[in-house]
Amino acid sequence: MRKWWPLAAVCSGSFVFLLDTTVLSVALPRIGDDLAAPLSALEWVANAYTLVLAVLMLPMGSLSDRFGARGLYVAGLTVFGLASLGCALAPGAGVLIAARGVQGVGGAALAVSTFALIGSVYRGPDMGRAMGVFGAVTGLGAAAGPMLGGLLAECLGWRSVFFLNVPLIVATIVLTLRVLDGHRRTTRTRTDLPGMAVFALCAGSLTYALTLAGEKGWSSPEVLSLLGLAAITLPAFIRTELRGTAPLLDVRLFARPAFSAVMLCTLASTAAFAALVYTSLWLQSGLGLGPVRAGLALMPLALASFATSLISGRRLHGASPRAVLGTGLGLSGIGCALQAVPGSHSSVGFLALGLTVTGVGVGLLGPVLGAAVFAALPPERGGMAAGAMTTFRQLGQTLGVAVFGVLYRQGSAVGLTRVLTAAAVTGAVGAVSSFVWGPKGRARWRAGAKGKRRSEAVAE
């Protein structure tokens, strides 16, 4: 049992991070009423956090490789906890937005270092079990957020959403310092400051453009200008990384079909959760359910994902990542397609069927995505692997919410059908990509010479 305490420390921090990413969605109306904040300010309460996450995910991966995952994890927990306290005590919208931005700094450090810590602690069959449990807990945190947020906002007020983080973070820090060894820096190379700066400009402009698109439209001058800036800075980032001796992201990896396929699968895997945002809105605005009842209606996805991740992490150790990724994305798409059947999302019972199938697919994806990404890079670049995956996941989520918002339009049942159909198509495209270009071999991990991790997966 002792060997699983490090996993408990990692999972508890990641659970708080993902819970806080989704828990605020149903509490925003209460925040607006209490702080007399306009709609534009409420949007920035959510957008400031998302924007900082997108910009810092990849740089945090580089810092994890250089300074060690545990130190970055504890620092991320500390920043996240202090920022949560700042959010809870915020006297106005401006302070709340600033504190949410600081939360994003801690959240980025958390999101990246958790993957690196799991990869450094567990090997062999234990890696599969650890990734399965991690995927189950994080999936539950992401899906349970709306329900818990609604319950807290209704019963204790919106500030309790942030106060709850503080004791959980303190307990996680204490547990982490007790059960996780201090991992010293794994690389001695210089930090890629030019790459960080160009990436921040590229990712920040793209994320901000996607965020504004839902509010001002894709043809607005602000959105077009930001998209143009992102298009200009992307080649500059690639050129900087190709010339650097210690790149933030080794872009040559994308020449390998297996690595590119895993990144595409990571993008596609976010479609179901992006669609979940609009399913939640429809349950409340279209069917008249309250936040708690709407959250309960979405629980089949969380429960199915949790159970599947627990089982698949142990049972599918050694299975082909190509097959598991393809099957997971395929089931996720099928579940969205079932929800997209005209009239199905107006029936909570039929909706539960589609959410359950989607949850099974999401549960299959969780454990194998991390193993497949780690298999594509050497052990000492675990931070880069985690940074790349979390960056693509965050950008995929932002892109999905922006594009699906155009399809949702005035919030009609037809709009939700469009959203779910698009999510189903995205899952199908990801599944095909995985089966055609995904990693071959087996996603096993074992201890090699000098105790280093080596993957037996064959990454093309």
C-alpha positions in Angstrom: 0.0 0.0 0.0 2.9 2.3 0.8 4.0 2.5 -2.9 0.7 4.1 -3.9 0.9 7.1 -1.5 2.9 9.1 -4.2 0.0 8.5 -6.6 -2.4 9.7 -4.0 -0.4 12.9 -3.6 -0.3 13.4 -7.4 -4.0 12.6 -7.9 -5.2 14.9 -5.1 -3.5 18.0 -6.6 -4.6 17.2 -10.1 -8.2 16.6 -8.9 -8.3 20.1 -7.3 -6.8 21.6 -10.5 -9.4 20.0 -12.8 -12.2 20.5 -10.4 -11.5 24.2 -10.3 -11.3 24.4 -14.1 -15.0 23.4 -14.4 -16.5 24.1 -11.1 -16.8 27.9 -11.8 -19.1 27.6 -14.8 -22.3 27.4 -12.8 -21.2 29.9 -10.1 -20.6 32.8 -12.5 -24.2 34.2 -12.3 -23.9 34.4 -8.5 -20.6 36.1 -8.7 -22.0 38.7 -11.1 -24.9 39.5 -8.7 -22.7 39.7 -5.6 -19.9 41.8 -7.1 -22.2 43.8 -9.5 -19.9 42.7 -12.3 -20.9 43.1 -16.0 -21.0 40.2 -18.4 -17.6 41.2 -19.9 -16.0 41.0 -16.4 -17.5 37.6 -15.8 -16.1 36.3 -19.0 -12.7 37.4 -18.0 -13.0 35.6 -14.7 -13.0 32.4 -16.8 -10.8 33.6 -19.7 -7.9 34.9 -17.6 -7.4 31.4 -16.2 -7.6 29.7 -19.5 -5.3 32.2 -21.2 -2.5 31.8 -18.6 -2.8 28.0 -18.8 -2.4 27.9 -22.5 0.6 30.2 -22.5 2.5 28.5 -19.6 1.9 24.8 -20.2 4.8 24.2 -22.5 7.3 26.4 -20.6 6.4 24.7 -17.4 7.4 21.4 -19.0 10.8 22.8 -19.7 11.2 24.0 -16.1 10.2 20.5 -14.9 13.0 18.9 -16.9 15.5 21.4 -15.6 14.6 21.8 -11.9 12.7 18.6 -11.1 9.1 17.7 -11.1 8.5 17.6 -7.3 9.8 21.1 -6.7 7.6 22.5 -9.5 4.6 20.5 -8.2 4.9 21.9 -4.7 5.5 25.4 -6.0 2.4 25.0 -8.2 0.3 23.8 -5.3 1.5 26.8 -3.2 0.7 29.4 -5.9 -2.6 27.7 -6.6 -3.7 27.7 -3.0 -2.7 31.3 -2.3 -4.5 32.4 -5.5 -7.6 30.5 -4.4 -7.6 32.3 -1.1 -7.2 35.6 -3.1 -10.2 34.6 -5.2 -12.3 33.8 -2.2 -11.6 37.1 -0.5 -11.8 39.3 -3.6 -13.7 42.5 -2.9 -14.4 43.2 -6.6 -14.2 41.8 -10.1 -10.8 43.2 -10.9 -9.1 41.5 -7.9 -10.9 38.3 -8.8 -9.7 38.3 -12.4 -6.1 39.0 -11.3 -6.3 36.2 -8.8 -7.6 33.8 -11.4 -4.7 34.7 -13.6 -2.3 33.8 -10.8 -4.3 30.6 -10.3 -3.5 29.8 -13.9 0.3 30.0 -13.2 -0.1 27.4 -10.4 -2.4 25.3 -12.5 0.0 25.1 -15.4 2.8 23.9 -13.0 0.4 21.3 -11.5 -0.8 20.0 -14.8 2.6 19.4 -16.3 4.5 18.1 -13.2 1.9 15.5 -12.3 2.6 13.5 -15.5 6.3 13.8 -15.0 6.0 12.6 -11.4 4.0 9.5 -12.3 6.6 8.7 -15.0 9.5 9.0 -12.6 7.9 6.9 -9.7 6.2 4.0 -11.4 7.5 1.4 -13.9 6.3 -1.8 -15.5 2.7 -2.9 -14.7 2.5 -0.3 -11.9 2.8 2.4 -14.6 -0.4 1.1 -16.3 -2.3 0.9 -13.0 -1.1 4.4 -11.9 -2.1 6.0 -15.2 -5.5 4.2 -15.0 -6.2 5.6 -11.5 -4.9 9.0 -12.5 -7.1 9.1 -15.5 -10.1 8.0 -13.5 -9.6 10.7 -10.7 -8.9 13.5 -13.2 -11.9 12.5 -15.3 -14.1 12.5 -12.3 -12.8 15.9 -11.2 -13.4 17.5 -14.6 -16.9 16.0 -14.9 -18.1 16.5 -11.3 -17.1 20.2 -11.3 -20.5 21.6 -12.5 -22.5 19.6 -10.0 -20.2 20.5 -7.1 -20.1 24.1 -8.2 -23.8 24.3 -8.3 -24.2 22.7 -4.9 -21.7 25.0 -3.2 -23.0 28.1 -4.9 -26.6 27.4 -3.9 -25.8 26.3 -0.3 -22.7 28.1 0.8 -22.2 30.9 -1.7 -19.8 31.3 -4.6 -16.8 32.1 -2.3 -16.9 28.6 -0.9 -15.9 27.3 -4.4 -12.5 28.8 -3.8 -12.3 28.4 0.0 -12.6 24.6 -0.5 -9.3 24.6 -2.4 -7.2 25.9 0.5 -7.5 22.9 3.0 -7.2 20.4 0.1 -4.0 22.1 -1.2 -2.5 22.2 2.3 -3.1 18.5 2.9 -1.7 17.7 -0.6 1.5 19.7 0.1 2.1 17.9 3.4 1.5 14.5 1.8 3.7 15.3 -1.2 6.7 16.3 1.0 6.3 13.1 3.0 5.9 10.5 0.3 7.7 11.9 -2.8 11.4 12.1 -3.0 13.1 15.3 -4.0 13.9 14.8 -7.7 16.8 16.9 -8.7 17.1 18.6 -12.0 17.4 16.0 -14.8 19.0 18.3 -17.4 21.7 20.9 -17.2 20.9 22.8 -20.4 20.0 26.4 -20.5 16.4 27.5 -20.4 15.0 28.4 -23.8 14.0 32.0 -23.0 13.6 33.1 -26.7 11.4 30.0 -27.3 9.3 30.8 -24.2 8.7 34.4 -25.3 7.7 33.5 -28.9 5.5 30.7 -27.7 3.8 32.9 -25.2 3.0 35.4 -27.9 1.7 32.7 -30.3 -0.3 30.7 -27.8 -1.6 33.8 -26.1 -2.8 35.5 -29.3 -4.4 32.3 -30.5 -6.2 31.5 -27.2 -7.4 35.1 -26.9 -8.7 35.1 -30.5 -10.6 31.9 -29.9 -12.0 33.3 -26.7 -13.2 36.6 -28.3 -14.6 34.8 -31.3 -17.6 33.6 -29.4 -18.4 37.1 -28.2 -17.5 39.3 -31.2 -17.7 36.9 -34.1 -14.9 35.4 -36.3 -14.9 38.3 -38.7 -14.3 41.0 -36.1 -11.1 43.1 -36.6 -9.8 42.1 -33.1 -10.2 38.4 -33.8 -8.7 38.6 -37.2 -5.8 40.6 -36.0 -5.0 38.1 -33.2 -5.3 35.2 -35.5 -2.9 37.0 -37.9 -0.4 37.5 -35.1 -0.6 33.8 -34.2 -0.1 32.8 -37.8 3.0 35.1 -38.0 4.6 34.0 -34.7 4.0 30.2 -35.2 6.8 30.0 -38.0 9.0 32.2 -35.8 8.6 29.8 -32.9 9.4 26.8 -35.2 12.5 28.6 -36.5 13.6 29.4 -33.0 13.3 25.9 -31.8 15.1 24.4 -34.8 18.1 26.7 -34.2 18.2 26.4 -30.4 20.5 24.0 -28.6 18.0 23.3 -25.8 14.6 23.8 -27.4 11.4 24.3 -25.5 9.8 21.8 -27.8 11.7 19.7 -30.3 9.6 20.3 -33.4 11.5 17.7 -35.3 9.4 15.1 -33.4 6.4 16.1 -35.5 8.1 14.5 -38.5 7.5 11.2 -36.7 3.9 10.0 -37.7 3.4 8.3 -34.3 4.1 11.5 -32.3 2.0 13.7 -34.5 -0.9 11.1 -34.3 -0.7 11.1 -30.5 -0.9 15.0 -30.5 -3.9 14.9 -32.9 -5.6 12.3 -30.6 -5.0 14.6 -27.7 -6.7 17.4 -29.5 -9.6 15.2 -30.5 -10.0 13.8 -27.0 -11.1 17.3 -25.8 -14.1 17.4 -28.1 -16.4 15.5 -25.7 -15.6 17.8 -22.8 -16.0 20.9 -24.9 -19.4 19.7 -26.0 -20.2 19.0 -22.3 -20.2 22.8 -21.7 -23.1 23.2 -24.1 -24.9 20.1 -22.9 -24.8 21.6 -19.4 -26.1 24.9 -20.7 -29.0 23.2 -22.6 -30.0 21.2 -19.5 -30.4 24.4 -17.5 -31.7 26.8 -20.2 -33.6 24.3 -22.4 -35.0 21.9 -19.9 -35.1 24.2 -16.9 -33.0 22.1 -14.6 -31.1 23.7 -11.8 -27.3 23.5 -11.5 -27.4 20.6 -9.1 -29.9 18.5 -11.2 -28.0 19.4 -14.4 -24.8 18.2 -12.7 -26.5 14.9 -11.7 -27.7 14.4 -15.2 -24.1 14.6 -16.5 -22.8 12.2 -13.8 -23.0 9.0 -16.1 -20.0 10.3 -18.1 -18.0 10.8 -14.9 -18.9 7.5 -13.4 -18.3 5.5 -16.6 -15.0 7.3 -17.2 -13.9 6.6 -13.6 -14.8 2.9 -13.7 -13.3 2.4 -17.2 -10.0 4.1 -16.3 -9.6 1.9 -13.2 -10.1 -1.3 -15.2 -8.3 -0.4 -18.4 -5.2 0.9 -16.6 -4.6 -2.6 -15.2 -6.0 -4.8 -17.9 -4.7 -3.1 -21.0 -1.0 -2.9 -19.9 0.9 -4.2 -22.9 -1.9 -3.5 -25.3 -1.3 -1.6 -28.6 -1.6 2.1 -28.0 -2.9 2.4 -31.6 -5.8 0.1 -30.9 -6.7 1.6 -27.5 -6.5 5.2 -28.6 -8.6 4.4 -31.7 -11.2 2.5 -29.7 -11.4 5.2 -27.0 -11.9 8.0 -29.6 -14.3 5.9 -31.6 -16.5 5.3 -28.5 -16.3 8.9 -27.5 -17.6 9.9 -30.9 -20.3 7.3 -30.9 -21.5 8.5 -27.5 -21.7 12.1 -28.8 -23.6 10.8 -31.9 -26.1 9.0 -29.7 -26.7 12.3 -27.8 -27.0 14.1 -31.2 -30.1 12.1 -32.3 -32.9 14.6 -32.6 -34.8 14.8 -29.3 -32.4 12.5 -27.4 -30.9 15.3 -25.3 -34.4 16.3 -24.2 -34.7 12.9 -22.5 -32.5 12.6 -19.5 -32.6 8.8 -19.8 -31.5 8.6 -23.4 -28.9 11.3 -22.7 -27.5 9.1 -20.0 -26.9 6.3 -22.5 -24.8 8.6 -24.8 -22.9 10.0 -21.9 -22.1 6.6 -20.6 -20.7 5.5 -24.0 -18.7 8.7 -24.1 -17.4 8.1 -20.6 -16.2 4.6 -21.5 -14.3 6.1 -24.4 -12.8 8.9 -22.3 -11.8 6.3 -19.6 -9.9 4.3 -22.2 -8.1 7.4 -23.5 -6.8 8.6 -20.1 -4.2 5.9 -19.2 -2.9 5.2 -22.7 -2.5 8.9 -23.9 0.1 9.6 -21.2 2.0 6.3 -21.8 2.0 6.9 -25.6 3.4 10.4 -25.3 6.1 9.3 -22.8 7.0 6.4 -25.1 7.8 8.9 -27.9 10.5 10.7 -25.9 13.5 9.7 -23.8 12.9 9.6 -20.0 14.9 12.8 -19.3 12.5 14.7 -21.5 9.4 13.7 -19.5 8.6 17.4 -18.8 8.6 18.1 -22.5 6.3 15.2 -23.1 3.9 16.4 -20.4 4.1 20.0 -21.6 3.3 19.1 -25.2 0.3 16.9 -24.2 -1.2 19.4 -21.8 -0.7 22.3 -24.2 -2.4 20.5 -27.0 -5.2 19.5 -24.6 -5.7 23.0 -23.4 -5.7 24.5 -26.9 -8.0 21.8 -28.0 -10.5 22.6 -25.3 -10.4 26.3 -26.0 -10.7 25.7 -29.8 -13.6 23.3 -29.2 -15.6 25.7 -27.0 -15.1 28.5 -29.5 -16.1 26.5 -32.5 -19.0 24.8 -30.8 -20.2 28.2 -29.5 -20.7 29.2 -33.2 -22.7 26.1 -33.8 -24.8 26.4 -30.6 -25.9 29.9 -31.5 -29.1 30.9 -29.6 -29.0 27.8 -27.5 -31.7 25.9 -29.3 -32.0 22.1 -29.4 -30.9 22.2 -33.1 -27.8 24.1 -32.0 -26.9 21.4 -29.4 -27.4 18.7 -32.1 -24.9 20.5 -34.3 -22.4 20.7 -31.4 -22.7 17.0 -30.6 -22.5 16.0 -34.2 -19.3 18.0 -34.6 -17.9 16.3 -31.5 -18.8 12.9 -32.9 -17.0 13.7 -36.2 -14.0 14.9 -34.3 -13.8 11.7 -32.4 -14.1 9.7 -35.6 -11.3 11.7 -37.3 -9.1 11.1 -34.2 -9.9 7.4 -34.2 -9.0 7.0 -37.9 -5.7 8.9 -37.3 -4.8 6.7 -34.4 -5.5 3.4 -36.3 -3.5 4.6 -39.4 -0.6 6.6 -37.9 -0.7 5.8 -34.1 2.2 4.2 -32.1 2.7 0.5 -32.8 3.9 -2.1 -30.4 3.0 -2.2 -26.7 2.7 0.6 -24.2 4.7 -1.2 -21.5 7.2 0.3 -19.1 10.0 -1.5 -17.3 13.1 -0.6 -15.3 16.2 -0.6 -17.5 19.9 -0.1 -16.8 20.7 2.2 -13.8 17.0 2.3 -12.9 15.9 4.4 -15.9 12.6 4.0 -17.5 12.5 2.5 -20.9 9.4 2.0 -23.0 8.9 -1.0 -25.2 6.5 0.9 -27.4 7.7 1.3 -31.0 7.2 5.0 -32.0 7.5 5.4 -35.7 
